[in-house]
Amino acid sequence: MNIVPENLRSLASRPWRRANNPRWRDIFTVAVLAAAPAAACAEEPLRLVALGDSLTQGYGLPQDQGLVPQLQDWLRKAGHDVIVINAGVSGDTTAGGLSRLDWTLADRPDAMIVALGGNDLLRGIDPAVSRANLDAILTRLDAEGVPAMLVGLPAPGNYGPEFQRDFQAMYPELAETHDAALYPDLLAPIARKYATGQDYADLMQEDRLHPSAAGVTAIVEAMGPAVAGWLEEVRAPAD
């Protein structure tokens, strides 16, 4: 890549007899040295991978209205130079996310959001199995030096109080074990409306499982500040 500024190219291309003159050589050297710090200090955009299921992938939504593009737009407007990479696969469980972790890491992320567990919940998979899969994902990220944010979901009481307790406990406990950031509830804005008896139909698609574009916007507005604060820590130089 040519890092010589445009205003120096004509100078550098002049006949050698002129560039070899001490006066011209000194001007050229000083100008290149002055330009070098700016080039050296330029930072690449932070590469943030979102590993998840249909909620991450953007199921049923236009390509620019899913969680990943909306989150990227929010972060950029907040001043973060970031590329958010969509590693969401509809129908994926925690086991599926673990099985494709090698492929996901091939994108060489600087940080990763891990938003899995919704399909484990829908299928009634033993929370101990889900916990082991998430633990393996976070352990691998620890080994690779990739900071992680673990995104949780609340469990309803359909499968009994023990299942509910164990499922909800795995997110904060794993985040603490692995020193990962924690965002407790991806669907919190929608759940709040539901809990208070407000109409939330506009936030959901017709299947009542996946958020609409407006629902994703509400999710991102709630989640964005937490992700932004975490990325500031990721960007901060180590002590």
N, C-alpha and C positions, 0 to 999 in steps of 0.2 A: 504494500500500500504506500502511495506517495504521500509523505507528510510535509513536503515542502509547500508552504503557502503559495497561493496563486500569484501574489505580487512579487515572489522571488523567482518564479520560473523563468521569466524573461531575463533576469539578471544571471541565472545559472546557465542559460543557453547562449549567452554572448561569447564571442571568440575567447579562447583560452588566454590569449596574450593579455586581454583586459582583466579576466578573472585572476590571472597569475600576478597581476600588479598588486603590491602589498596593500595599497589603499582599498582596492576592490575586494581583495581577499579578506581584509579585516571587516568590511561592511557585511560581506556574505556570512562570515563566521558569527558575528554578533547577532545578525537577524535570525539565523537558524537556531542559535542557542536560546534566543528570546521566544521563539515559537515552540520549542521542544517541551517546556513545562506544561503548556496547555494541552498538548497532545498526550503527554504522559499521565496527566491527572484526570483525563476524561474517563468516567466510569461507564461500564457496560450496564444496560438495564438488568435489574434483578430478575432472575427466572424463577417464578413461583409456580409449582405444579399443584393442581388440585386433583387428588386421588379420591375417587368416589363412585357413586352409582348414578341412577337416573336423575337424582336431584342435582348432582354436579354436571352431568352430561347435558342437561337441558331438554329432557324428554317432552315432546309435544309442543315445543316452542320454536319460533323463528330463530335462525342461527345467531342473531345478534341480541336475543332477549333472554338467553339462558343465564345461569349463575356466573359462569366464568367470564363472558364478555361484559356483563353488567358490573361485576366486581372489578374487572380491569379498568373499565371506564371510571368507576368511582375512585379507585386508588390514584389513577392518573390525574383526575381533577383535583385530588387532595395533595398533589405535588410529588407523588411517588413514581419514579421511573421504573416501571415494572412490566413484565410480560407474564400474563397468567396463562398457563398451559392446561388445556382440558384433558384430564386423564380419568374422566368419568365414563363408566360403562353401565348401561341400563341393565338391571337385574343382578348386578354384582353383589356378592356378599363379602364379608371380611376375608373369607378364604379366597375368593376371586381376586380381591385386591392384593393379597399376599402373593398369589401365584404369578401375577404380572408385574411384580415390583422390579425385577431386573429390567424389563422393557421400559418401565416408567423412569427408572434412574438413568436410562440411556439418554434421556433429554438433558442430563447434567444440570439438575435444578440447584438453585441456591437455597431454596427452602421449599417445604411441602405442607400443604393442607391435607389432612387425612380425615375424610368425611364418609365413613362407612359404618354399617350396622343397621340401616333401615330395612334391608331385605332379610337380614338375620332375624329382626324383630317380626316382620310379616310372616316368616316361615316358622317361628317359634323355636329357632335353634338355641340350644343350651347356651346361656350367657358365658359359661366357662369356656366353651369352644370359641365364641366370638372374642372373648378376652385374650385367649392364647394367640389368636390370629393377629389382633391389634398389637399385642405385646411383641410378636415376631416382626411386624412391620416397623415399629418404633425402635426395636433393637437394631435392626438393619440400618435405619436412618442414623442412629447414634454412631454406628461403626463407620458409616460413610461421611459423617460430619455434616449432615443435612438437618438444619433446625426444622422442627415440626410443630404444627398447630393441630391438635386433636379436636374434632368437632363432634359433639354429642347429640343425642336425641333422647327425649323422655320415653319411658315405656308405660303403656296403659296397663290396667290390671287384668287384662283378658287371660293371661296365663298364670295368674295367681300372685300373691304378694311376694313370694320368694324370688320368682323370676323378675318381677318388677324391680325389687331391691337390688338384685345382683346385676341386672342390665344397667341400671342407672349409676351404680357405684363404679362400674369398670372404667368409665371415661375419666372422672377426676382422679381415681387411684392410679391409672396408667400414666396420666399426664404428670402426676407428682413423681412417680417412679422414674420416669424418663426425662424429667425436667423439660417437658414440652409445654407449649402454651395450650390453654384450654378455652374453647368456646362452647359453653355447656349445651346450647339448644339451637340447632340450625333453624328450626321452624318457630321460634319463639314469638315473632310478631303475629303469626297466624293463630298460634295456640292461645295467645292472650285475648284475641278477639273472640275466639270460641269460648274460652273460659268465662268471659264476662257477658256472654249472650248476645254479642254484637253480630251483625250480618257480615260474614267473611266470604260469601260466595264469589265475590269478584277477585279474591286472592287465590282461588283454586280452579284447576281445570275441571271438566265435567266428571272425570273419574274420581274426584275427591281424594286423590292420593298425591297428585303433583301440583305444585304451585303454578299459577298463571304468570304471565309476564309482570302483572301488577304485584302478584305475590312475591316474585323474585326481587322486584324493586324494593319491597318492604323488608325482605330478608337482608338485602345488601345494605340498605340504609342503617339497619341495626347492627349488622356484622362488620361493616366497613371500618368504623373507628377502632374496633378491637384488632382487626388485621393490620391496619395502618400502624398502630402502636407497636405491635409485635415486629413488623418489618423495620421499624426504626431501631429496635434492639438488634435485629439480625444485621442491619447495616453498620451498627456501631462497632468501632474497632475494639478488638479484644484488649483487656488490661495487660 
